[in-house]
Amino acid sequence: MAYWLFKTEPDAFSIDDLKNAPEQQTFWEGIRNYQARNFLRDEVKVGDSVFIYHSSCKVPAVVGIAKVVKAAEPDPHQFDLSSDYYDAKSSTDSPRWVGVTLAYEQHLRPVTLQAIKANTALTELALKKGGRLSIMPIIEPEWQIILEMSGQS
């Protein structure tokens, strides 16, 4: 099992939206960065754990946990002319973009970006280093540290 951090803007899709989704699951669509896409396509697997991170908001923070329940598959929005995620260069024969399906696991007491940056034990976390990707791997010891920071053990 691997560990990941998925960023989302809470005004667009929040941890509450995931919790309230049908079957508490959602297809994680709209990834339009090649490195993030490659993580989804090649490395994110069923059973992996995911921190949900609220970004582009007043207090950016890790706010919950989800589990990957369905492996990468083509993002259907890339073919939809009416979608903000439409990609004219993508085709059904050779789709460019993928998404995975996540299931809600739990809310966490928020662990703010400020707290993450202040924690000297978090040395490898791309988020702390100014990582802008919407999908980021997390090593297991740092996953545990963030859990502890949220009051979990």
C-alpha positions as CSV (number, residue, x, y, z in Angstrom):
1,M,0.0,0.0,0.0
2,A,1.2,3.5,-0.8
3,Y,0.2,6.9,0.6
4,W,-0.8,10.0,-1.3
5,L,-2.0,13.6,-0.9
6,F,-4.7,14.8,-3.3
7,K,-5.4,18.5,-3.4
8,T,-8.8,19.9,-3.9
9,E,-10.3,23.3,-3.7
10,P,-13.1,23.0,-1.1
11,D,-15.4,25.4,-3.1
12,A,-15.3,22.9,-6.0
13,F,-15.2,19.6,-4.1
14,S,-14.6,19.2,-0.3
15,I,-14.1,16.3,2.1
16,D,-17.8,16.9,3.0
17,D,-18.8,16.5,-0.6
18,L,-16.9,13.1,-0.6
19,K,-18.6,12.0,2.6
20,N,-22.0,13.0,1.2
21,A,-21.5,11.5,-2.3
22,P,-23.5,8.4,-3.3
23,E,-21.9,5.5,-1.6
24,Q,-19.4,8.0,-0.2
25,Q,-17.3,7.6,-3.4
26,T,-16.3,9.8,-6.3
27,F,-14.3,9.6,-9.5
28,W,-11.4,12.0,-9.1
29,E,-11.6,13.9,-12.4
30,G,-10.0,16.9,-13.9
31,I,-6.3,16.2,-13.4
32,R,-4.6,18.0,-16.2
33,N,-0.9,17.9,-15.3
34,Y,1.2,15.2,-16.9
35,Q,3.2,14.3,-13.7
36,A,0.1,14.1,-11.6
37,R,-1.5,12.0,-14.4
38,N,1.4,9.7,-14.5
39,F,1.1,9.1,-10.7
40,L,-2.6,8.3,-11.2
41,R,-2.0,6.0,-14.2
42,D,1.2,4.3,-13.1
43,E,1.5,4.3,-9.3
44,V,-1.8,5.0,-7.5
45,K,-3.3,1.5,-6.8
46,V,-6.5,0.1,-5.3
47,G,-6.1,0.0,-1.5
48,D,-3.8,3.1,-1.3
49,S,-4.6,5.7,1.3
50,V,-5.1,9.3,0.4
51,F,-5.0,12.5,2.5
52,I,-7.6,15.0,1.2
53,Y,-6.0,18.4,1.3
54,H,-8.0,21.6,0.9
55,S,-6.0,24.1,-1.1
56,S,-6.7,27.6,-2.5
57,C,-8.7,28.5,0.6
58,K,-8.3,30.7,3.7
59,V,-6.6,27.9,5.7
60,P,-5.1,25.2,3.5
61,A,-5.0,21.9,5.4
62,V,-5.1,18.1,5.4
63,V,-8.7,17.5,6.3
64,G,-9.5,13.8,5.8
65,I,-8.6,10.4,4.5
66,A,-9.9,8.5,1.5
67,K,-9.1,5.1,0.1
68,V,-8.5,4.3,-3.6
69,V,-11.3,1.8,-4.5
70,K,-11.0,1.7,-8.3
71,A,-7.8,2.0,-10.4
72,A,-7.1,4.6,-13.1
73,E,-9.4,4.8,-16.0
74,P,-10.0,7.4,-18.7
75,D,-11.5,10.6,-17.4
76,P,-14.7,11.0,-19.4
77,H,-14.7,14.8,-19.0
78,Q,-11.8,15.0,-21.5
79,F,-14.3,14.0,-24.3
80,D,-17.2,16.3,-23.2
81,L,-17.3,19.5,-25.2
82,S,-19.3,21.2,-22.4
83,S,-16.8,20.3,-19.7
84,D,-14.2,22.6,-18.3
85,Y,-11.9,19.6,-18.6
86,Y,-12.5,19.0,-22.3
87,D,-9.3,18.2,-24.3
88,A,-9.6,18.5,-28.1
89,K,-6.3,16.6,-28.5
90,S,-7.5,13.6,-26.5
91,S,-9.4,10.7,-28.2
92,T,-11.2,7.6,-27.0
93,D,-8.5,5.5,-28.8
94,S,-5.7,7.3,-27.0
95,P,-7.0,9.2,-23.9
96,R,-4.6,11.6,-22.3
97,W,-6.2,11.9,-18.9
98,V,-7.2,9.4,-16.2
99,G,-8.8,9.5,-12.8
100,V,-9.3,7.0,-9.9
101,T,-12.3,6.4,-7.7
102,L,-11.9,7.3,-4.0
103,A,-14.0,6.3,-1.1
104,Y,-14.5,8.4,2.0
105,E,-12.9,7.0,5.2
106,Q,-12.9,9.8,7.8
107,H,-12.5,13.5,8.6
108,L,-9.4,14.6,10.4
109,R,-8.8,17.5,12.7
110,P,-7.3,19.8,10.1
111,V,-3.5,19.8,9.9
112,T,-2.7,23.2,8.4
113,L,0.0,24.0,5.8
114,Q,1.5,26.3,8.4
115,A,1.7,23.5,11.0
116,I,3.2,21.1,8.3
117,K,5.8,23.7,7.3
118,A,6.7,24.2,11.0
119,N,7.2,20.5,11.7
120,T,10.9,19.7,11.3
121,A,10.3,16.0,11.2
122,L,8.6,16.3,7.8
123,T,11.6,16.5,5.6
124,E,10.5,14.7,2.4
125,L,7.0,16.0,2.0
126,A,6.7,17.8,-1.4
127,L,3.9,20.0,-0.1
128,K,6.3,21.4,2.5
129,K,8.8,22.2,-0.3
130,G,6.3,24.2,-2.2
131,G,5.0,21.4,-4.3
132,R,2.2,22.5,-6.6
133,L,1.1,19.1,-7.9
134,S,-2.5,18.1,-7.2
135,I,-1.3,14.5,-6.6
136,M,1.7,13.8,-4.4
137,P,3.2,10.7,-2.9
138,I,3.9,10.6,0.9
139,I,6.3,8.3,2.6
140,E,4.8,6.1,5.4
141,P,6.7,7.8,8.3
142,E,5.5,11.2,7.2
143,W,1.9,9.9,6.8
144,Q,2.1,8.7,10.4
145,I,3.4,12.1,11.6
146,I,0.6,14.0,9.9
147,L,-1.9,11.5,11.5
148,E,-0.4,12.2,14.9
149,M,-0.6,16.0,14.2
150,S,-4.3,15.5,13.6
151,G,-4.8,13.7,16.9
152,Q,-4.9,10.2,15.4
153,S,-2.4,7.5,16.3
